[in-house]
Amino acid sequence: MSNRKLHPETEAVRLQTPTTAQHEHSTPLFLTSSFVFDKADDMRAAFAGETDDNIYSRYSNPNVDEFAAKVAAMEKCEAGYAVASGMAAVFSSFMALLKTGDHLLCCRSIFGGTVTVVTKFLDKFGIEYTFVPANDVSSWEQEIRPNTKMIYLETPTNPQLELVDLEAVGKLAKKHNIIFNVDNCFATPVLQTPVDFGADIVLHSATKWMDGQGRVLGGVVVGKKELIHEIYLFCRNSGPALSAFNAWVLSKSLETLSIRIDRHSASALKIAEKLEKNPQIEWLKYPFLPSHPQYEIAKKQMKAGGGIVCFEIKGGVEAGAKFMDSLELLSLTPNLGDSRSIASHPASTTHGKLTEEERAKVGITPGLIRISVGLEHPDDILSDIEQALAKI
Ligand SMILES: *Cc1c(COP(=O)(O)O)cnc(C)c1O
């Protein structure tokens, strides 16, 4: 094929492991721990990094590489490396690129597992960190130190759907020559490509929208070649390898990512518009509703609002739990980004052991409900939420 530039949707469908002697159309599963060589010298050259030949599936595997290459293409990045989970992607990006004495500037509103990695484990390795607020990037520069090596953030944030101004952070990172690392899990490359705003590396929990059907765990880091190479070297030796089977599932899933995200976003917008007017609801947040405090940022950096809607139910923790118990269609499960719609109430579940004050600090209000809008008919999702609200 000529080397004309293809659209990301086409790359997601067509980028493929070279066809084998069987002339298969769809990529087969390469369930093999290691790869064979004809000659000792070929093996020597592979180990010396003189060739790209596969050696051992902890280092690389055709299914894993295909999945990573597709995500890299969709995120407009040079290179990518896939790992066993989103947390493996986060942790390896820190371990490969930070060292004792470095400082991490970290947005406060990040995934719970990432908070634990930063506060419990980076600390243990002597890596300093400062948490900064998602909604006030202008306050970040004063926290930059001579040893600040990386800026880390997620946008939209979980579960409050705050938006971080990627353009502003990109400029800051460039000015101070700091690695800019974005967890793009909530938006996916369909809605937002952080490298357009100066991100150096972008990572994902592929478990969520990329799989999109709640089946397998996976993670991926994409970005500049030299940074991804560091991550590869760390992973090759520390072992968070993605299974070939999961990679095969995820690579197939990417073929439908853009049409799924379009549908998730359209349904979520429709549901958000309707629920915003519901008298049982104190406030509702959705990035593409003009009522969102950072609507302008959403319009600047996202193509649509995504599949997550959050709102505060009147009546606090009890009303939140009653709402959850009254749902008939939506699933109660600690995941998101599934074809099945999911409801969660952090105050009575994931954050149930904290005091109300502690919860407030991380943005968990008593009646906060997060809906991951699935691929069911939007009217059925909406009517289930409405009937549950009516039972409070
Ligand atoms: C779920 C999630 C992770 C962690 O991913 P796993 O695949 O569960 O390890 C990281 N970041 C965000 C934003 C997530 O939602």
The ligand as an SDF file (V2000), in Angstrom:
LIG
                    3D

 15 15  0  0  0  0  0  0  0  0999 V2000
   -9.6000    1.5690   36.1650 C   0  0  0  0  0  0  0  0  0  0  0  0
   -8.6650    2.6860   36.0130 C   0  0  0  0  0  0  0  0  0  0  0  0
   -7.2850    2.5050   36.1870 C   0  0  0  0  0  0  0  0  0  0  0  0
   -6.7030    1.1660   36.5800 C   0  0  0  0  0  0  0  0  0  0  0  0
   -6.8670    0.2320   35.5600 O   0  0  0  0  0  0  0  0  0  0  0  0
   -6.8990   -1.3510   35.7850 P   0  0  0  0  0  0  0  0  0  0  0  0
   -7.0000   -1.8860   34.4000 O   0  0  0  0  0  0  0  0  0  0  0  0
   -8.0880   -1.6450   36.6430 O   0  0  0  0  0  0  0  0  0  0  0  0
   -5.6240   -1.7290   36.4670 O   0  0  0  0  0  0  0  0  0  0  0  0
   -6.4580    3.5930   36.0020 C   0  0  0  0  0  0  0  0  0  0  0  0
   -6.9560    4.8040   35.6740 N   0  0  0  0  0  0  0  0  0  0  0  0
   -8.2750    5.0200   35.5090 C   0  0  0  0  0  0  0  0  0  0  0  0
   -8.7630    6.3810   35.1630 C   0  0  0  0  0  0  0  0  0  0  0  0
   -9.1770    3.9730   35.6610 C   0  0  0  0  0  0  0  0  0  0  0  0
  -10.4840    4.2000   35.5050 O   0  0  0  0  0  0  0  0  0  0  0  0
  1  2  1  0
  2  3  1  0
  2 14  2  0
  3  4  1  0
  3 10  2  0
  4  5  1  0
  5  6  1  0
  6  7  2  0
  6  8  1  0
  6  9  1  0
 10 11  1  0
 11 12  2  0
 12 13  1  0
 12 14  1  0
 14 15  1  0
M  END
$$$$
